[in-house]
Amino acid sequence: MYRNLEAELRRKNIRREDLAKILHLNISTVSRKLTTPGLLKLAEAVKIKTQCFPDLSMEYLFSESFEKN
């Protein structure tokens, strides 16, 4: 699970449904990719970062440890 990403999604009120549209996936696939380590592809992570969080680093968003921003 990407705890920093989850926190930032909540801060910006971005839902799984929104990410599903961005990634052209269904909601259950997006949920599984965000909660199961190793399923999210690099291209998908880059798309989330560039379209939703251009001001935050990939390292921060997809870190496996929680950091306060």
DSSP file (Angstrom, degrees, kcal/mol; ACC not computed):
  #  RESIDUE AA STRUCTURE BP1 BP2  ACC     N-H-->O    O-->H-N    N-H-->O    O-->H-N    TCO  KAPPA ALPHA  PHI   PSI    X-CA   Y-CA   Z-CA
    1    1 A M              0   0    0      0, 0.0     2,-1.1     0, 0.0    34,-0.2   0.000 360.0 360.0 360.0 140.0    0.0    0.0    0.0
    2    2 A Y     >  -     0   0    0     32,-0.9     4,-2.6     1,-0.2     5,-0.2  -0.775 360.0-179.1-100.4  89.7    1.2    3.5   -0.9
    3    3 A R  H  > S+     0   0    0     -2,-1.1     4,-2.2    60,-0.3    -1,-0.2   0.850  79.2  50.4 -64.4 -37.6    0.3    5.4    2.3
    4    4 A N  H  > S+     0   0    0     59,-0.5     4,-2.4    56,-0.2    -1,-0.2   0.923 111.6  48.9 -66.7 -42.2    1.6    8.8    1.0
    5    5 A L  H  > S+     0   0    0     56,-1.1     4,-2.7    58,-0.2    -2,-0.2   0.934 110.8  50.6 -60.3 -46.1   -0.3    8.4   -2.2
    6    6 A E  H  X S+     0   0    0     -4,-2.6     4,-2.0     1,-0.2    -1,-0.2   0.903 110.7  49.4 -59.1 -42.0   -3.5    7.5   -0.3
    7    7 A A  H  X S+     0   0    0     -4,-2.2     4,-2.2     1,-0.2    -1,-0.2   0.913 112.5  47.0 -64.1 -43.0   -3.1   10.6    2.0
    8    8 A E  H  X S+     0   0    0     -4,-2.4     4,-2.0     2,-0.2    -2,-0.2   0.867 108.5  55.1 -68.5 -36.5   -2.6   12.9   -1.0
    9    9 A L  H  <>S+     0   0    0     -4,-2.7     5,-2.7     1,-0.2     4,-0.3   0.924 110.1  46.9 -60.3 -43.7   -5.6   11.4   -2.8
   10   10 A R  H ><5S+     0   0    0     -4,-2.0     3,-1.1     3,-0.2    -2,-0.2   0.914 109.1  54.3 -64.0 -42.6   -7.7   12.2    0.3
   11   11 A R  H 3<5S+     0   0    0     -4,-2.2    -1,-0.2     1,-0.3    -2,-0.2   0.876 116.4  37.6 -59.4 -37.6   -6.3   15.7    0.5
   12   12 A K  T 3<5S-     0   0    0     -4,-2.0    -1,-0.3    -5,-0.1    -2,-0.2   0.337 109.4-121.6 -96.8   6.5   -7.3   16.4   -3.1
   13   13 A N  T < 5 +     0   0    0     -3,-1.1     2,-0.6    -4,-0.3    -3,-0.2   0.880  54.6 159.6  53.8  41.9  -10.5   14.5   -3.0
   14   14 A I      < -     0   0    0     -5,-2.7    -1,-0.2    -6,-0.2     2,-0.2  -0.859  24.6-154.8 -96.4 124.2   -9.4   12.2   -5.8
   15   15 A R     >  -     0   0    0     -2,-0.6     4,-1.9    -3,-0.1     3,-0.3  -0.473  30.1-108.3 -95.9 166.2  -11.4    8.9   -5.8
   16   16 A R  H  > S+     0   0    0      1,-0.2     4,-2.7     2,-0.2     5,-0.2   0.864 121.4  59.7 -57.6 -36.8  -10.6    5.5   -7.1
   17   17 A E  H  > S+     0   0    0      2,-0.2     4,-1.8     1,-0.2    -1,-0.2   0.888 103.4  50.4 -60.0 -40.6  -13.1    6.2   -9.8
   18   18 A D  H  > S+     0   0    0     -3,-0.3     4,-2.0     2,-0.2    -1,-0.2   0.920 111.5  47.4 -64.3 -44.1  -11.1    9.2  -10.9
   19   19 A L  H  X S+     0   0    0     -4,-1.9     4,-2.7     1,-0.2    -2,-0.2   0.883 107.3  57.4 -64.7 -37.5   -7.9    7.2  -11.1
   20   20 A A  H  X>S+     0   0    0     -4,-2.7     5,-2.2     1,-0.2     4,-1.0   0.905 107.8  47.3 -59.7 -41.4   -9.7    4.5  -13.0
   21   21 A K  H  <5S+     0   0    0     -4,-1.8     3,-0.3     2,-0.2    -1,-0.2   0.914 112.5  48.9 -66.1 -42.7  -10.6    7.0  -15.7
   22   22 A I  H  <5S+     0   0    0     -4,-2.0    -2,-0.2     1,-0.2    -1,-0.2   0.904 119.8  37.3 -62.5 -41.8   -7.1    8.4  -15.9
   23   23 A L  H  <5S-     0   0    0     -4,-2.7    -1,-0.2    -5,-0.1    -2,-0.2   0.506 105.5-124.6 -90.9  -5.4   -5.6    4.9  -16.2
   24   24 A H  T  <5S+     0   0    0     -4,-1.0     2,-0.3    -3,-0.3    -3,-0.2   0.930  71.6 119.2  58.4  47.2   -8.4    3.4  -18.4
   25   25 A L      < -     0   0    0     -5,-2.2    -1,-0.2    -6,-0.2     2,-0.2  -0.850  69.4 -96.9-130.5 167.0   -9.0    0.6  -15.9
   26   26 A N     >  -     0   0    0     -2,-0.3     4,-2.0    -3,-0.1     3,-0.3  -0.503  37.8-109.7 -84.1 163.3  -11.9   -0.5  -13.8
   27   27 A I  H  > S+     0   0    0      1,-0.2     4,-2.6     2,-0.2     5,-0.2   0.870 115.9  53.4 -62.0 -40.6  -12.2    0.6  -10.2
   28   28 A S  H  > S+     0   0    0      1,-0.2     4,-2.2     2,-0.2    -1,-0.2   0.870 108.4  50.9 -66.0 -34.6  -11.6   -2.8   -8.7
   29   29 A T  H  > S+     0   0    0     -3,-0.3     4,-2.5     2,-0.2    -1,-0.2   0.925 110.8  48.5 -66.0 -43.9   -8.3   -3.2  -10.7
   30   30 A V  H  X S+     0   0    0     -4,-2.0     4,-2.0     2,-0.2    -2,-0.2   0.931 111.4  50.1 -61.1 -46.1   -7.2    0.2   -9.5
   31   31 A S  H  X S+     0   0    0     -4,-2.6     4,-1.2     1,-0.2    -1,-0.2   0.916 111.7  48.2 -59.5 -44.0   -8.0   -0.7   -5.9
   32   32 A R  H  X S+     0   0    0     -4,-2.2     4,-1.6     1,-0.2     3,-0.3   0.910 110.8  50.8 -63.7 -42.1   -6.1   -3.9   -6.2
   33   33 A K  H  < S+     0   0    0     -4,-2.5     7,-0.5     1,-0.2     6,-0.3   0.841 111.6  48.1 -65.5 -32.5   -3.1   -2.2   -7.8
   34   34 A L  H  < S+     0   0    0     -4,-2.0   -32,-0.9    -5,-0.2    -1,-0.2   0.695 118.3  39.1 -82.4 -18.0   -3.0    0.4   -5.0
   35   35 A T  H  < S+     0   0    0     -4,-1.2    -2,-0.2    -3,-0.3    -1,-0.2   0.577 105.9  67.5-107.3 -10.9   -3.2   -2.2   -2.2
   36   36 A T  S >< S-     0   0    0     -4,-1.6     3,-1.7    -5,-0.2     4,-0.4  -0.930  84.1-126.5-114.1 112.4   -1.0   -5.0   -3.5
   37   37 A P  T 3  S+     0   0    0      0, 0.0    -3,-0.1     0, 0.0    -2,-0.1  -0.246  90.4  21.8 -56.3 137.0    2.7   -4.2   -3.7
   38   38 A G  T 3  S+     0   0    0     -5,-0.1    -5,-0.1     2,-0.1     0, 0.0   0.291  96.6  93.0  93.4 -10.1    4.2   -4.9   -7.1
   39   39 A L    <   +     0   0    0     -3,-1.7     2,-0.4    -6,-0.3    -6,-0.1   0.798  61.2  88.9 -86.5 -28.7    1.0   -4.7   -9.2
   40   40 A L  S    S-     0   0    0     -7,-0.5     2,-0.1    -4,-0.4    -2,-0.1  -0.562  75.7-136.1 -73.7 124.5    1.2   -1.0  -10.2
   41   41 A K     >  -     0   0    0     -2,-0.4     4,-2.3     1,-0.1     3,-0.3  -0.452  16.5-117.8 -79.1 153.8    3.2   -0.5  -13.4
   42   42 A L  H  > S+     0   0    0      1,-0.2     4,-2.7     2,-0.2     5,-0.2   0.910 115.6  53.9 -57.3 -44.4    5.7    2.2  -13.7
   43   43 A A  H  > S+     0   0    0      1,-0.2     4,-2.0     2,-0.2    -1,-0.2   0.865 109.1  49.3 -60.3 -36.0    3.8    3.9  -16.5
   44   44 A E  H  > S+     0   0    0     -3,-0.3     4,-2.3     2,-0.2    -1,-0.2   0.902 110.7  49.2 -69.3 -41.7    0.7    3.9  -14.4
   45   45 A A  H  X S+     0   0    0     -4,-2.3     4,-2.5     2,-0.2    -2,-0.2   0.908 111.2  50.1 -63.5 -42.0    2.5    5.5  -11.4
   46   46 A V  H  X S+     0   0    0     -4,-2.7     4,-3.0     1,-0.2     5,-0.3   0.903 109.8  51.0 -63.3 -41.2    4.0    8.1  -13.8
   47   47 A K  H  X S+     0   0    0     -4,-2.0     4,-2.3    -5,-0.2     5,-0.3   0.910 110.9  47.9 -64.2 -42.6    0.5    8.9  -15.1
   48   48 A I  H  X>S+     0   0    0     -4,-2.3     4,-2.2     2,-0.2     5,-0.8   0.938 115.0  46.4 -61.8 -46.9   -0.9    9.3  -11.6
   49   49 A K  H  X5S+     0   0    0     -4,-2.5     4,-1.5     3,-0.2     7,-0.2   0.941 116.3  42.4 -62.2 -49.7    2.0   11.5  -10.6
   50   50 A T  H  <5S+     0   0    0     -4,-3.0    -1,-0.2     1,-0.2    -2,-0.2   0.862 122.2  37.9 -71.0 -35.2    1.9   13.8  -13.7
   51   51 A Q  H  <5S+     0   0    0     -4,-2.3    -1,-0.2    -5,-0.3    -2,-0.2   0.788 132.6  21.3 -87.9 -27.5   -1.8   14.2  -13.9
   52   52 A C  H  <5S+     0   0    0     -4,-2.2    -3,-0.2    -5,-0.3    -2,-0.2   0.764 134.0  23.4-109.3 -33.8   -2.7   14.4  -10.3
   53   53 A F    ><< +     0   0    0     -4,-1.5     3,-1.7    -5,-0.8    -2,-0.1  -0.423  58.4 154.2-136.6  59.3    0.4   15.4   -8.3
   54   54 A P  T 3  S+     0   0    0      0, 0.0    -1,-0.1     0, 0.0    -4,-0.1   0.748  78.5  55.3 -62.6 -21.4    2.9   17.3  -10.6
   55   55 A D  T 3  S+     0   0    0     -3,-0.1     2,-0.3    -6,-0.1    -5,-0.1   0.515  98.0  75.0 -89.4  -5.3    4.3   19.1   -7.6
   56   56 A L  S <  S-     0   0    0     -3,-1.7     2,-0.2    -7,-0.2    -3,-0.1  -0.788  82.0-113.5-109.8 152.7    5.1   16.0   -5.6
   57   57 A S     >  -     0   0    0     -2,-0.3     4,-2.5     1,-0.1     5,-0.2  -0.473  14.4-128.2 -83.2 152.7    8.0   13.5   -6.2
   58   58 A M  H  > S+     0   0    0      1,-0.2     4,-2.7     2,-0.2    -1,-0.1   0.897 111.2  58.0 -59.9 -41.2    7.6    9.9   -7.3
   59   59 A E  H  4 S+     0   0    0      1,-0.2     4,-0.3     2,-0.2    -1,-0.2   0.901 110.2  42.4 -58.6 -42.7    9.8    8.9   -4.3
   60   60 A Y  H >4 S+     0   0    0      2,-0.2     3,-1.0     1,-0.2   -56,-0.2   0.961 116.2  46.5 -68.6 -51.6    7.4   10.5   -1.9
   61   61 A L  H 3< S+     0   0    0     -4,-2.5   -56,-1.1     1,-0.2    -2,-0.2   0.876 121.8  34.4 -60.7 -40.4    4.1    9.3   -3.5
   62   62 A F  T 3< S+     0   0    0     -4,-2.7    -1,-0.2    -5,-0.2    -2,-0.2   0.141  84.3 129.4-109.4  20.1    5.2    5.7   -3.9
   63   63 A S    <   -     0   0    0     -3,-1.0   -59,-0.5    -4,-0.3   -60,-0.3  -0.426  57.6-138.3 -67.6 147.4    7.3    5.2   -0.9
   64   64 A E  S    S+     0   0    0    -62,-0.1     2,-0.3    -2,-0.1    -1,-0.1   0.514  86.7  68.6 -86.5  -4.4    6.5    2.2    1.2
   65   65 A S  S    S-     0   0    0     -5,-0.1     2,-0.4   -63,-0.0   -61,-0.2  -0.880  91.3-111.1-112.3 151.0    7.0    4.2    4.4
   66   66 A F        -     0   0    0     -2,-0.3     2,-0.4   -63,-0.1    -2,-0.1  -0.628  35.6-178.6 -84.1 131.4    4.6    7.0    5.5
   67   67 A E        -     0   0    0     -2,-0.4     2,-0.4    -7,-0.2    -4,-0.0  -0.971  26.2-123.4-126.7 144.2    6.0   10.5    5.4
   68   68 A K              0   0    0     -2,-0.4   -64,-0.0     1,-0.1    -2,-0.0  -0.713 360.0 360.0 -85.2 137.6    4.3   13.7    6.4
   69   69 A N              0   0    0     -2,-0.4    -1,-0.1   -65,-0.1    -9,-0.0   0.366 360.0 360.0-114.4 360.0    4.1   16.3    3.7
